[in-house]
Amino acid sequence: MTVMTRPDSGHDTLLTMYATMVRTRMCETAVLRQLATLDHGVGYLPVRDQEAVAAGTIAALEAGDRLVTTKRCLHELIACGVPLREVVGMLLTPRAASFTEPLARAHGVIFSTGTPGAGVPVAAGAALAAKVMGSGRVVITSFGDGATDTGAFHEGANLAAVLQLPLVLLCRNNLHHGSTPVANTTRINHVASRAHGYGIPGQTVDGTDPVKVRRAVAAAVNRARQGGGPSLVECVTYRPGRHRAADGRADALRDEPDAPLPEDPLLRYERWLTATGVDPDTLVRISASAMSEVDQLLAVIRLSTSRRRPGGRR
């Protein structure tokens, strides 16, 4: 079962979101380690502290729904159930993307390009197809805050609003346009306020809380599925490192060096789960399972790398 199929109970949903966040965190750590060993440059965009957005979003979707994203959004691909080996292989070896795409589609993922905002018109097209076919399917597209400044976002959002398409626009606002603080690039306080210009609902939610993200996205998804048209959900997060990791490093990016860092969303969610009655041993077992899966993946990657090096073939 992938996360695209909503679990039967609220308890299962909470644990599914936790497992997604843990697997994402451990997988990214492995990716950064591997980047440091490569002899060729690979641009990777870290998703640390944004795991809750993907976990909460995908947990709000149903089987048959679609997510439009890019090939570099590790957290969303993992949340949709794409195998870790395929995700990591695609990130570290660009040529592997062609092999991963069919598998991603089987998990409800539609790839767009990495150009900011490019996924919005793609998602609008997929939502139009769903409406014409009467499939009951909802399409969600995720993008960064910088994408909302593009013409592609405007055209896609406007078309979806005019045609009342079953589309959810999900903005991952990590408070930076690339390496520039968002306050230096826009005069509005919340990206969600842009929704009013299209005559659609807009909501801002804490993007470090998977429960709040799921609640907000689920409401937008239900509205779209019932024929109410598109919505814009803004998930505000914090990016502790730079926009792009180089040589396996995601150096800190601090606008206020003396300001305290926000609490780790994963640790905060762990504490919340135990406070609501979840057995801590259950969380330990989930973490151990994720660690074992990532360790096995690293072993395969190391073996594959050694065989490609001169003298590594038997």
Salt bridges, closest charged atoms under 4 A:
ASP12 OD1 - HIS11 ND1 3.90
ASP39 OD1 - HIS40 ND1 3.34
ASP49 OD1 - ARG25 NH2 3.39
ASP49 OD1 - ARG48 NE 3.88
GLU51 OE2 - ARG25 NE 2.66
GLU62 OE2 - ARG6 NH2 3.82
GLU62 OE1 - ARG225 NH2 3.96
ASP65 OD2 - ARG225 NH2 2.79
GLU76 OE2 - ARG172 NE 3.20
GLU101 OE2 - LYS71 NZ 2.93
ASP145 OD2 - HIS177 NE2 2.95
ASP149 OD2 - HIS177 ND1 3.49
ASP149 OD1 - ARG194 NH2 2.81
ASP206 OD2 - ARG268 NH2 3.51
ASP251 OD2 - ARG249 NH2 2.46
ASP255 OD2 - HIS176 NE2 3.04
GLU263 OE2 - ARG271 NH1 2.55
ASP264 OD2 - ARG25 NH1 2.93
ASP264 OD2 - ARG48 NH2 3.36
GLU293 OE2 - ARG23 NH2 2.86
